Amino acid sequence: MDDPVFEDIRRQIAELRVEHRDMDDVIARVLEHPPVDMLQVQRLKKRKLSLKDQITRLESRLLPDIIA
């Protein structure tokens, strides 16, 4: 699994995980300062979910195919 393609996928996953964690901080900061723009919060949460989906898709590419 030292294939450059796998290394690239692992790098992408790491970058997405950092961005995903950062979204928690951004959302918390937006919620701390009234008036809260709920549309912005909703968009941030949607972006966070999208990041999680991207991470999951990339992680599945790292798993070997199981032939039944």
N, CA, C, O and CB atoms as a CASP TS submission, in Angstrom:
PFRMAT TS
TARGET T0000
AUTHOR 0000-0000-0000
METHOD Language model
MODEL 1
PARENT N/A
ATOM      1  N   MET     1       0.818  -1.198   0.000  1.00  0.00           N
ATOM      2  CA  MET     1       0.000   0.000   0.000  1.00  0.00           C
ATOM      3  C   MET     1       0.861   1.261   0.000  1.00  0.00           C
ATOM      4  O   MET     1       0.408   2.317   0.442  1.00  0.00           O
ATOM      5  CB  MET     1      -0.930  -0.001   1.202  1.00  0.00           C
ATOM      6  N   ASP     2       2.083   1.164  -0.486  1.00  0.00           N
ATOM      7  CA  ASP     2       2.925   2.340  -0.582  1.00  0.00           C
ATOM      8  C   ASP     2       2.753   3.030  -1.925  1.00  0.00           C
ATOM      9  O   ASP     2       3.557   3.879  -2.311  1.00  0.00           O
ATOM     10  CB  ASP     2       4.378   1.966  -0.368  1.00  0.00           C
ATOM     11  N   ASP     3       1.713   2.660  -2.617  1.00  0.00           N
ATOM     12  CA  ASP     3       1.392   3.244  -3.912  1.00  0.00           C
ATOM     13  C   ASP     3       1.176   4.753  -3.761  1.00  0.00           C
ATOM     14  O   ASP     3       0.515   5.194  -2.820  1.00  0.00           O
ATOM     15  CB  ASP     3       0.135   2.567  -4.521  1.00  0.00           C
ATOM     16  N   PRO     4       1.729   5.540  -4.680  1.00  0.00           N
ATOM     17  CA  PRO     4       1.531   7.001  -4.605  1.00  0.00           C
ATOM     18  C   PRO     4       0.062   7.418  -4.614  1.00  0.00           C
ATOM     19  O   PRO     4      -0.296   8.442  -4.031  1.00  0.00           O
ATOM     20  CB  PRO     4       2.240   7.670  -5.760  1.00  0.00           C
ATOM     21  N   VAL     5      -0.773   6.647  -5.260  1.00  0.00           N
ATOM     22  CA  VAL     5      -2.205   6.958  -5.289  1.00  0.00           C
ATOM     23  C   VAL     5      -2.779   6.863  -3.877  1.00  0.00           C
ATOM     24  O   VAL     5      -3.548   7.724  -3.451  1.00  0.00           O
ATOM     25  CB  VAL     5      -2.963   5.998  -6.253  1.00  0.00           C
ATOM     26  N   PHE     6      -2.394   5.796  -3.150  1.00  0.00           N
ATOM     27  CA  PHE     6      -2.876   5.631  -1.779  1.00  0.00           C
ATOM     28  C   PHE     6      -2.344   6.731  -0.878  1.00  0.00           C
ATOM     29  O   PHE     6      -3.060   7.227  -0.008  1.00  0.00           O
ATOM     30  CB  PHE     6      -2.470   4.265  -1.229  1.00  0.00           C
ATOM     31  N   GLU     7      -1.086   7.117  -1.085  1.00  0.00           N
ATOM     32  CA  GLU     7      -0.510   8.199  -0.287  1.00  0.00           C
ATOM     33  C   GLU     7      -1.247   9.510  -0.544  1.00  0.00           C
ATOM     34  O   GLU     7      -1.465  10.294   0.380  1.00  0.00           O
ATOM     35  CB  GLU     7       0.988   8.361  -0.600  1.00  0.00           C
ATOM     36  N   ASP     8      -1.626   9.744  -1.784  1.00  0.00           N
ATOM     37  CA  ASP     8      -2.380  10.946  -2.123  1.00  0.00           C
ATOM     38  C   ASP     8      -3.754  10.925  -1.449  1.00  0.00           C
ATOM     39  O   ASP     8      -4.218  11.946  -0.942  1.00  0.00           O
ATOM     40  CB  ASP     8      -2.533  11.072  -3.650  1.00  0.00           C
ATOM     41  N   ILE     9      -4.389   9.777  -1.448  1.00  0.00           N
ATOM     42  CA  ILE     9      -5.702   9.642  -0.798  1.00  0.00           C
ATOM     43  C   ILE     9      -5.565   9.884   0.703  1.00  0.00           C
ATOM     44  O   ILE     9      -6.394  10.575   1.297  1.00  0.00           O
ATOM     45  CB  ILE     9      -6.311   8.233  -1.066  1.00  0.00           C
ATOM     46  N   ARG    10      -4.523   9.320   1.320  1.00  0.00           N
ATOM     47  CA  ARG    10      -4.313   9.534   2.759  1.00  0.00           C
ATOM     48  C   ARG    10      -4.082  11.018   3.068  1.00  0.00           C
ATOM     49  O   ARG    10      -4.568  11.526   4.078  1.00  0.00           O
ATOM     50  CB  ARG    10      -3.113   8.698   3.257  1.00  0.00           C
ATOM     51  N   ARG    11      -3.349  11.700   2.209  1.00  0.00           N
ATOM     52  CA  ARG    11      -3.089  13.128   2.399  1.00  0.00           C
ATOM     53  C   ARG    11      -4.386  13.915   2.301  1.00  0.00           C
ATOM     54  O   ARG    11      -4.641  14.811   3.106  1.00  0.00           O
ATOM     55  CB  ARG    11      -2.071  13.642   1.361  1.00  0.00           C
ATOM     56  N   GLN    12      -5.209  13.574   1.306  1.00  0.00           N
ATOM     57  CA  GLN    12      -6.498  14.242   1.148  1.00  0.00           C
ATOM     58  C   GLN    12      -7.386  14.027   2.370  1.00  0.00           C
ATOM     59  O   GLN    12      -8.045  14.954   2.841  1.00  0.00           O
ATOM     60  CB  GLN    12      -7.206  13.739  -0.110  1.00  0.00           C
ATOM     61  N   ILE    13      -7.396  12.796   2.876  1.00  0.00           N
ATOM     62  CA  ILE    13      -8.194  12.481   4.067  1.00  0.00           C
ATOM     63  C   ILE    13      -7.724  13.323   5.248  1.00  0.00           C
ATOM     64  O   ILE    13      -8.543  13.877   5.981  1.00  0.00           O
ATOM     65  CB  ILE    13      -8.099  10.970   4.411  1.00  0.00           C
ATOM     66  N   ALA    14      -6.424  13.421   5.431  1.00  0.00           N
ATOM     67  CA  ALA    14      -5.884  14.204   6.548  1.00  0.00           C
ATOM     68  C   ALA    14      -6.296  15.673   6.428  1.00  0.00           C
ATOM     69  O   ALA    14      -6.679  16.291   7.422  1.00  0.00           O
ATOM     70  CB  ALA    14      -4.345  14.084   6.596  1.00  0.00           C
ATOM     71  N   GLU    15      -6.220  16.227   5.230  1.00  0.00           N
ATOM     72  CA  GLU    15      -6.607  17.625   5.024  1.00  0.00           C
ATOM     73  C   GLU    15      -8.100  17.836   5.291  1.00  0.00           C
ATOM     74  O   GLU    15      -8.495  18.826   5.909  1.00  0.00           O
ATOM     75  CB  GLU    15      -6.262  18.064   3.593  1.00  0.00           C
ATOM     76  N   LEU    16      -8.918  16.902   4.823  1.00  0.00           N
ATOM     77  CA  LEU    16     -10.355  17.014   5.045  1.00  0.00           C
ATOM     78  C   LEU    16     -10.704  16.886   6.528  1.00  0.00           C
ATOM     79  O   LEU    16     -11.611  17.564   7.011  1.00  0.00           O
ATOM     80  CB  LEU    16     -11.096  15.949   4.240  1.00  0.00           C
ATOM     81  N   ARG    17      -9.991  16.024   7.251  1.00  0.00           N
ATOM     82  CA  ARG    17     -10.248  15.869   8.687  1.00  0.00           C
ATOM     83  C   ARG    17      -9.930  17.153   9.443  1.00  0.00           C
ATOM     84  O   ARG    17     -10.652  17.534  10.364  1.00  0.00           O
ATOM     85  CB  ARG    17      -9.422  14.707   9.258  1.00  0.00           C
ATOM     86  N   VAL    18      -8.844  17.821   9.049  1.00  0.00           N
ATOM     87  CA  VAL    18      -8.497  19.093   9.692  1.00  0.00           C
ATOM     88  C   VAL    18      -9.593  20.118   9.426  1.00  0.00           C
ATOM     89  O   VAL    18     -10.030  20.821  10.337  1.00  0.00           O
ATOM     90  CB  VAL    18      -7.126  19.617   9.182  1.00  0.00           C
ATOM     91  N   GLU    19     -10.032  20.200   8.177  1.00  0.00           N
ATOM     92  CA  GLU    19     -11.094  21.154   7.838  1.00  0.00           C
ATOM     93  C   GLU    19     -12.386  20.812   8.580  1.00  0.00           C
ATOM     94  O   GLU    19     -13.096  21.708   9.037  1.00  0.00           O
ATOM     95  CB  GLU    19     -11.344  21.166   6.314  1.00  0.00           C
ATOM     96  N   HIS    20     -12.690  19.520   8.701  1.00  0.00           N
ATOM     97  CA  HIS    20     -13.895  19.070   9.402  1.00  0.00           C
ATOM     98  C   HIS    20     -13.845  19.500  10.867  1.00  0.00           C
ATOM     99  O   HIS    20     -14.839  19.985  11.406  1.00  0.00           O
ATOM    100  CB  HIS    20     -14.046  17.532   9.296  1.00  0.00           C
ATOM    101  N   ARG    21     -12.679  19.321  11.517  1.00  0.00           N
ATOM    102  CA  ARG    21     -12.529  19.744  12.917  1.00  0.00           C
ATOM    103  C   ARG    21     -12.638  21.261  13.046  1.00  0.00           C
ATOM    104  O   ARG    21     -13.235  21.768  13.996  1.00  0.00           O
ATOM    105  CB  ARG    21     -11.179  19.266  13.482  1.00  0.00           C
ATOM    106  N   ASP    22     -12.063  21.976  12.091  1.00  0.00           N
ATOM    107  CA  ASP    22     -12.119  23.438  12.120  1.00  0.00           C
ATOM    108  C   ASP    22     -13.551  23.954  12.007  1.00  0.00           C
ATOM    109  O   ASP    22     -13.873  25.016  12.540  1.00  0.00           O
ATOM    110  CB  ASP    22     -11.271  24.019  10.996  1.00  0.00           C
ATOM    111  N   MET    23     -14.398  23.215  11.323  1.00  0.00           N
ATOM    112  CA  MET    23     -15.785  23.640  11.163  1.00  0.00           C
ATOM    113  C   MET    23     -16.489  23.729  12.518  1.00  0.00           C
ATOM    114  O   MET    23     -17.351  24.586  12.716  1.00  0.00           O
ATOM    115  CB  MET    23     -16.536  22.673  10.237  1.00  0.00           C
ATOM    116  N   ASP    24     -16.125  22.846  13.450  1.00  0.00           N
ATOM    117  CA  ASP    24     -16.706  22.918  14.806  1.00  0.00           C
ATOM    118  C   ASP    24     -16.408  24.270  15.439  1.00  0.00           C
ATOM    119  O   ASP    24     -17.289  24.890  16.035  1.00  0.00           O
ATOM    120  CB  ASP    24     -16.156  21.778  15.705  1.00  0.00           C
ATOM    121  N   ASP    25     -15.162  24.728  15.307  1.00  0.00           N
ATOM    122  CA  ASP    25     -14.773  26.013  15.880  1.00  0.00           C
ATOM    123  C   ASP    25     -15.509  27.167  15.209  1.00  0.00           C
ATOM    124  O   ASP    25     -15.963  28.096  15.878  1.00  0.00           O
ATOM    125  CB  ASP    25     -13.266  26.211  15.754  1.00  0.00           C
ATOM    126  N   VAL    26     -15.624  27.105  13.900  1.00  0.00           N
ATOM    127  CA  VAL    26     -16.301  28.168  13.161  1.00  0.00           C
ATOM    128  C   VAL    26     -17.768  28.238  13.582  1.00  0.00           C
ATOM    129  O   VAL    26     -18.297  29.319  13.845  1.00  0.00           O
ATOM    130  CB  VAL    26     -16.183  27.936  11.633  1.00  0.00           C
ATOM    131  N   ILE    27     -18.413  27.087  13.641  1.00  0.00           N
ATOM    132  CA  ILE    27     -19.827  27.042  14.027  1.00  0.00           C
ATOM    133  C   ILE    27     -20.001  27.577  15.451  1.00  0.00           C
ATOM    134  O   ILE    27     -20.930  28.340  15.715  1.00  0.00           O
ATOM    135  CB  ILE    27     -20.378  25.592  13.921  1.00  0.00           C
ATOM    136  N   ALA    28     -19.127  27.187  16.355  1.00  0.00           N
ATOM    137  CA  ALA    28     -19.220  27.648  17.742  1.00  0.00           C
ATOM    138  C   ALA    28     -19.051  29.170  17.816  1.00  0.00           C
ATOM    139  O   ALA    28     -19.767  29.838  18.562  1.00  0.00           O
ATOM    140  CB  ALA    28     -18.155  26.947  18.617  1.00  0.00           C
ATOM    141  N   ARG    29     -18.107  29.716  17.046  1.00  0.00           N
ATOM    142  CA  ARG    29     -17.902  31.166  17.059  1.00  0.00           C
ATOM    143  C   ARG    29     -19.113  31.912  16.521  1.00  0.00           C
ATOM    144  O   ARG    29     -19.482  32.960  17.052  1.00  0.00           O
ATOM    145  CB  ARG    29     -16.671  31.531  16.245  1.00  0.00           C
ATOM    146  N   VAL    30     -19.728  31.387  15.481  1.00  0.00           N
ATOM    147  CA  VAL    30     -20.913  32.037  14.916  1.00  0.00           C
ATOM    148  C   VAL    30     -22.043  32.023  15.944  1.00  0.00           C
ATOM    149  O   VAL    30     -22.764  33.010  16.088  1.00  0.00           O
ATOM    150  CB  VAL    30     -21.359  31.332  13.602  1.00  0.00           C
ATOM    151  N   LEU    31     -22.197  30.906  16.657  1.00  0.00           N
ATOM    152  CA  LEU    31     -23.275  30.789  17.634  1.00  0.00           C
ATOM    153  C   LEU    31     -23.038  31.641  18.890  1.00  0.00           C
ATOM    154  O   LEU    31     -23.987  31.950  19.611  1.00  0.00           O
ATOM    155  CB  LEU    31     -23.445  29.338  18.028  1.00  0.00           C
ATOM    156  N   GLU    32     -21.785  32.020  19.155  1.00  0.00           N
ATOM    157  CA  GLU    32     -21.465  32.811  20.346  1.00  0.00           C
ATOM    158  C   GLU    32     -21.889  34.268  20.231  1.00  0.00           C
ATOM    159  O   GLU    32     -22.123  34.927  21.244  1.00  0.00           O
ATOM    160  CB  GLU    32     -19.989  32.745  20.617  1.00  0.00           C
ATOM    161  N   HIS    33     -21.990  34.773  19.018  1.00  0.00           N
ATOM    162  CA  HIS    33     -22.204  36.207  18.827  1.00  0.00           C
ATOM    163  C   HIS    33     -23.583  36.498  18.231  1.00  0.00           C
ATOM    164  O   HIS    33     -23.782  36.410  17.020  1.00  0.00           O
ATOM    165  CB  HIS    33     -21.116  36.784  17.926  1.00  0.00           C
ATOM    166  N   PRO    34     -24.529  36.846  19.108  1.00  0.00           N
ATOM    167  CA  PRO    34     -25.856  37.203  18.604  1.00  0.00           C
ATOM    168  C   PRO    34     -25.801  38.506  17.828  1.00  0.00           C
ATOM    169  O   PRO    34     -24.910  39.312  18.095  1.00  0.00           O
ATOM    170  CB  PRO    34     -26.860  37.317  19.755  1.00  0.00           C
ATOM    171  N   PRO    35     -26.666  38.755  16.915  1.00  0.00           N
ATOM    172  CA  PRO    35     -27.717  37.825  16.485  1.00  0.00           C
ATOM    173  C   PRO    35     -27.125  36.721  15.615  1.00  0.00           C
ATOM    174  O   PRO    35     -26.252  36.955  14.780  1.00  0.00           O
ATOM    175  CB  PRO    35     -28.828  38.576  15.714  1.00  0.00           C
ATOM    176  N   VAL    36     -27.622  35.528  15.837  1.00  0.00           N
ATOM    177  CA  VAL    36     -27.113  34.357  15.124  1.00  0.00           C
ATOM    178  C   VAL    36     -27.794  34.255  13.771  1.00  0.00           C
ATOM    179  O   VAL    36     -29.020  34.279  13.667  1.00  0.00           O
ATOM    180  CB  VAL    36     -27.337  33.062  15.945  1.00  0.00           C
ATOM    181  N   ASP    37     -26.979  34.143  12.746  1.00  0.00           N
ATOM    182  CA  ASP    37     -27.485  33.956  11.394  1.00  0.00           C
ATOM    183  C   ASP    37     -27.671  32.455  11.179  1.00  0.00           C
ATOM    184  O   ASP    37     -26.729  31.742  10.836  1.00  0.00           O
ATOM    185  CB  ASP    37     -26.513  34.577  10.322  1.00  0.00           C
ATOM    186  N   MET    38     -28.897  31.994  11.385  1.00  0.00           N
ATOM    187  CA  MET    38     -29.165  30.556  11.308  1.00  0.00           C
ATOM    188  C   MET    38     -28.943  29.995   9.910  1.00  0.00           C
ATOM    189  O   MET    38     -28.620  28.816   9.763  1.00  0.00           O
ATOM    190  CB  MET    38     -30.583  30.271  11.747  1.00  0.00           C
ATOM    191  N   LEU    39     -29.110  30.810   8.896  1.00  0.00           N
ATOM    192  CA  LEU    39     -28.836  30.358   7.527  1.00  0.00           C
ATOM    193  C   LEU    39     -27.342  30.064   7.374  1.00  0.00           C
ATOM    194  O   LEU    39     -26.960  29.075   6.749  1.00  0.00           O
ATOM    195  CB  LEU    39     -29.294  31.427   6.485  1.00  0.00           C
ATOM    196  N   GLN    40     -26.513  30.915   7.940  1.00  0.00           N
ATOM    197  CA  GLN    40     -25.070  30.688   7.883  1.00  0.00           C
ATOM    198  C   GLN    40     -24.699  29.426   8.663  1.00  0.00           C
ATOM    199  O   GLN    40     -23.877  28.631   8.207  1.00  0.00           O
ATOM    200  CB  GLN    40     -24.305  31.910   8.440  1.00  0.00           C
ATOM    201  N   VAL    41     -25.301  29.246   9.826  1.00  0.00           N
ATOM    202  CA  VAL    41     -25.032  28.054  10.631  1.00  0.00           C
ATOM    203  C   VAL    41     -25.439  26.798   9.862  1.00  0.00           C
ATOM    204  O   VAL    41     -24.719  25.800   9.858  1.00  0.00           O
ATOM    205  CB  VAL    41     -25.782  28.126  11.984  1.00  0.00           C
ATOM    206  N   GLN    42     -26.587  26.861   9.220  1.00  0.00           N
ATOM    207  CA  GLN    42     -27.066  25.723   8.437  1.00  0.00           C
ATOM    208  C   GLN    42     -26.104  25.402   7.299  1.00  0.00           C
ATOM    209  O   GLN    42     -25.813  24.235   7.035  1.00  0.00           O
ATOM    210  CB  GLN    42     -28.467  26.008   7.881  1.00  0.00           C
ATOM    211  N   ARG    43     -25.615  26.430   6.632  1.00  0.00           N
ATOM    212  CA  ARG    43     -24.654  26.213   5.528  1.00  0.00           C
ATOM    213  C   ARG    43     -23.346  25.613   6.050  1.00  0.00           C
ATOM    214  O   ARG    43     -22.772  24.727   5.416  1.00  0.00           O
ATOM    215  CB  ARG    43     -24.363  27.548   4.790  1.00  0.00           C
ATOM    216  N   LEU    44     -22.879  26.091   7.196  1.00  0.00           N
ATOM    217  CA  LEU    44     -21.647  25.560   7.778  1.00  0.00           C
ATOM    218  C   LEU    44     -21.819  24.090   8.151  1.00  0.00           C
ATOM    219  O   LEU    44     -20.925  23.277   7.914  1.00  0.00           O
ATOM    220  CB  LEU    44     -21.239  26.379   9.014  1.00  0.00           C
ATOM    221  N   LYS    45     -22.965  23.753   8.735  1.00  0.00           N
ATOM    222  CA  LYS    45     -23.223  22.362   9.109  1.00  0.00           C
ATOM    223  C   LYS    45     -23.336  21.471   7.874  1.00  0.00           C
ATOM    224  O   LYS    45     -22.902  20.319   7.884  1.00  0.00           O
ATOM    225  CB  LYS    45     -24.504  22.264   9.947  1.00  0.00           C
ATOM    226  N   LYS    46     -23.918  22.014   6.822  1.00  0.00           N
ATOM    227  CA  LYS    46     -24.026  21.253   5.573  1.00  0.00           C
ATOM    228  C   LYS    46     -22.643  21.008   4.981  1.00  0.00           C
ATOM    229  O   LYS    46     -22.365  19.925   4.464  1.00  0.00           O
ATOM    230  CB  LYS    46     -24.919  21.999   4.555  1.00  0.00           C
ATOM    231  N   ARG    47     -21.779  22.014   5.059  1.00  0.00           N
ATOM    232  CA  ARG    47     -20.405  21.874   4.580  1.00  0.00           C
ATOM    233  C   ARG    47     -19.666  20.827   5.405  1.00  0.00           C
ATOM    234  O   ARG    47     -18.917  20.014   4.863  1.00  0.00           O
ATOM    235  CB  ARG    47     -19.664  23.229   4.639  1.00  0.00           C
ATOM    236  N   LYS    48     -19.879  20.850   6.712  1.00  0.00           N
ATOM    237  CA  LYS    48     -19.242  19.873   7.587  1.00  0.00           C
ATOM    238  C   LYS    48     -19.681  18.456   7.233  1.00  0.00           C
ATOM    239  O   LYS    48     -18.859  17.540   7.190  1.00  0.00           O
ATOM    240  CB  LYS    48     -19.567  20.178   9.052  1.00  0.00           C
ATOM    241  N   LEU    49     -20.960  18.277   6.982  1.00  0.00           N
ATOM    242  CA  LEU    49     -21.477  16.969   6.575  1.00  0.00           C
ATOM    243  C   LEU    49     -20.891  16.531   5.236  1.00  0.00           C
ATOM    244  O   LEU    49     -20.565  15.360   5.040  1.00  0.00           O
ATOM    245  CB  LEU    49     -23.005  17.007   6.490  1.00  0.00           C
ATOM    246  N   SER    50     -20.766  17.471   4.334  1.00  0.00           N
ATOM    247  CA  SER    50     -20.166  17.174   3.033  1.00  0.00           C
ATOM    248  C   SER    50     -18.716  16.709   3.191  1.00  0.00           C
ATOM    249  O   SER    50     -18.276  15.783   2.510  1.00  0.00           O
ATOM    250  CB  SER    50     -20.231  18.411   2.120  1.00  0.00           C
ATOM    251  N   LEU    51     -17.987  17.352   4.085  1.00  0.00           N
ATOM    252  CA  LEU    51     -16.601  16.949   4.345  1.00  0.00           C
ATOM    253  C   LEU    51     -16.560  15.523   4.881  1.00  0.00           C
ATOM    254  O   LEU    51     -15.724  14.720   4.468  1.00  0.00           O
ATOM    255  CB  LEU    51     -15.926  17.917   5.345  1.00  0.00           C
ATOM    256  N   LYS    52     -17.466  15.216   5.800  1.00  0.00           N
ATOM    257  CA  LYS    52     -17.516  13.863   6.366  1.00  0.00           C
ATOM    258  C   LYS    52     -17.811  12.832   5.279  1.00  0.00           C
ATOM    259  O   LYS    52     -17.218  11.754   5.269  1.00  0.00           O
ATOM    260  CB  LYS    52     -18.582  13.782   7.477  1.00  0.00           C
ATOM    261  N   ASP    53     -18.720  13.158   4.370  1.00  0.00           N
ATOM    262  CA  ASP    53     -19.039  12.250   3.262  1.00  0.00           C
ATOM    263  C   ASP    53     -17.822  12.037   2.358  1.00  0.00           C
ATOM    264  O   ASP    53     -17.561  10.919   1.913  1.00  0.00           O
ATOM    265  CB  ASP    53     -20.218  12.804   2.437  1.00  0.00           C
ATOM    266  N   GLN    54     -17.087  13.104   2.093  1.00  0.00           N
ATOM    267  CA  GLN    54     -15.879  12.997   1.264  1.00  0.00           C
ATOM    268  C   GLN    54     -14.839  12.113   1.945  1.00  0.00           C
ATOM    269  O   GLN    54     -14.191  11.291   1.297  1.00  0.00           O
ATOM    270  CB  GLN    54     -15.286  14.395   0.980  1.00  0.00           C
ATOM    271  N   ILE    55     -14.685  12.288   3.254  1.00  0.00           N
ATOM    272  CA  ILE    55     -13.732  11.470   4.005  1.00  0.00           C
ATOM    273  C   ILE    55     -14.124   9.997   3.911  1.00  0.00           C
ATOM    274  O   ILE    55     -13.276   9.136   3.677  1.00  0.00           O
ATOM    275  CB  ILE    55     -13.667  11.920   5.486  1.00  0.00           C
ATOM    276  N   THR    56     -15.398   9.718   4.093  1.00  0.00           N
ATOM    277  CA  THR    56     -15.889   8.334   4.043  1.00  0.00           C
ATOM    278  C   THR    56     -15.646   7.715   2.672  1.00  0.00           C
ATOM    279  O   THR    56     -15.206   6.570   2.573  1.00  0.00           O
ATOM    280  CB  THR    56     -17.386   8.281   4.383  1.00  0.00           C
ATOM    281  N   ARG    57     -15.934   8.471   1.615  1.00  0.00           N
ATOM    282  CA  ARG    57     -15.701   7.955   0.254  1.00  0.00           C
ATOM    283  C   ARG    57     -14.227   7.649   0.016  1.00  0.00           C
ATOM    284  O   ARG    57     -13.889   6.611  -0.552  1.00  0.00           O
ATOM    285  CB  ARG    57     -16.195   8.965  -0.792  1.00  0.00           C
ATOM    286  N   LEU    58     -13.354   8.551   0.451  1.00  0.00           N
ATOM    287  CA  LEU    58     -11.923   8.328   0.256  1.00  0.00           C
ATOM    288  C   LEU    58     -11.430   7.144   1.079  1.00  0.00           C
ATOM    289  O   LEU    58     -10.615   6.355   0.601  1.00  0.00           O
ATOM    290  CB  LEU    58     -11.135   9.582   0.624  1.00  0.00           C
ATOM    291  N   GLU    59     -11.917   7.014   2.309  1.00  0.00           N
ATOM    292  CA  GLU    59     -11.508   5.886   3.147  1.00  0.00           C
ATOM    293  C   GLU    59     -11.932   4.563   2.527  1.00  0.00           C
ATOM    294  O   GLU    59     -11.215   3.567   2.630  1.00  0.00           O
ATOM    295  CB  GLU    59     -12.101   6.021   4.552  1.00  0.00           C
ATOM    296  N   SER    60     -13.089   4.551   1.886  1.00  0.00           N
ATOM    297  CA  SER    60     -13.552   3.310   1.261  1.00  0.00           C
ATOM    298  C   SER    60     -12.670   2.925   0.076  1.00  0.00           C
ATOM    299  O   SER    60     -12.573   1.749  -0.275  1.00  0.00           O
ATOM    300  CB  SER    60     -15.010   3.454   0.806  1.00  0.00           C
ATOM    301  N   ARG    61     -12.035   3.906  -0.532  1.00  0.00           N
ATOM    302  CA  ARG    61     -11.120   3.607  -1.649  1.00  0.00           C
ATOM    303  C   ARG    61      -9.835   2.952  -1.158  1.00  0.00           C
ATOM    304  O   ARG    61      -9.139   2.296  -1.933  1.00  0.00           O
ATOM    305  CB  ARG    61     -10.783   4.891  -2.424  1.00  0.00           C
ATOM    306  N   LEU    62      -9.517   3.123   0.112  1.00  0.00           N
ATOM    307  CA  LEU    62      -8.306   2.522   0.668  1.00  0.00           C
ATOM    308  C   LEU    62      -8.515   1.063   1.047  1.00  0.00           C
ATOM    309  O   LEU    62      -7.549   0.311   1.169  1.00  0.00           O
ATOM    310  CB  LEU    62      -7.844   3.306   1.881  1.00  0.00           C
ATOM    311  N   LEU    63      -9.771   0.656   1.234  1.00  0.00           N
ATOM    312  CA  LEU    63     -10.062  -0.729   1.635  1.00  0.00           C
ATOM    313  C   LEU    63      -9.984  -1.645   0.431  1.00  0.00           C
ATOM    314  O   LEU    63     -10.458  -1.299  -0.651  1.00  0.00           O
ATOM    315  CB  LEU    63     -11.456  -0.835   2.295  1.00  0.00           C
ATOM    316  N   PRO    64      -9.392  -2.799   0.612  1.00  0.00           N
ATOM    317  CA  PRO    64      -9.320  -3.746  -0.503  1.00  0.00           C
ATOM    318  C   PRO    64     -10.703  -4.302  -0.823  1.00  0.00           C
ATOM    319  O   PRO    64     -11.550  -4.453   0.057  1.00  0.00           O
ATOM    320  CB  PRO    64      -8.347  -4.896  -0.178  1.00  0.00           C
ATOM    321  N   ASP    65     -10.909  -4.601  -2.103  1.00  0.00           N
ATOM    322  CA  ASP    65     -12.180  -5.214  -2.512  1.00  0.00           C
ATOM    323  C   ASP    65     -12.202  -6.654  -2.012  1.00  0.00           C
ATOM    324  O   ASP    65     -11.220  -7.386  -2.135  1.00  0.00           O
ATOM    325  CB  ASP    65     -12.369  -5.158  -4.073  1.00  0.00           C
ATOM    326  N   ILE    66     -13.334  -7.042  -1.451  1.00  0.00           N
ATOM    327  CA  ILE    66     -13.486  -8.406  -0.952  1.00  0.00           C
ATOM    328  C   ILE    66     -14.304  -9.191  -1.978  1.00  0.00           C
ATOM    329  O   ILE    66     -15.438  -8.841  -2.307  1.00  0.00           O
ATOM    330  CB  ILE    66     -14.174  -8.427   0.467  1.00  0.00           C
ATOM    331  N   ILE    67     -13.703 -10.230  -2.452  1.00  0.00           N
ATOM    332  CA  ILE    67     -14.376 -11.067  -3.441  1.00  0.00           C
ATOM    333  C   ILE    67     -15.095 -12.183  -2.690  1.00  0.00           C
ATOM    334  O   ILE    67     -14.475 -12.991  -1.998  1.00  0.00           O
ATOM    335  CB  ILE    67     -13.361 -11.649  -4.495  1.00  0.00           C
ATOM    336  N   ALA    68     -16.404 -12.206  -2.843  1.00  0.00           N
ATOM    337  CA  ALA    68     -17.212 -13.188  -2.115  1.00  0.00           C
ATOM    338  C   ALA    68     -17.343 -14.459  -2.913  1.00  0.00           C
ATOM    339  O   ALA    68     -17.988 -15.406  -2.464  1.00  0.00           O
ATOM    340  CB  ALA    68     -18.597 -12.628  -1.794  1.00  0.00           C
TER
END
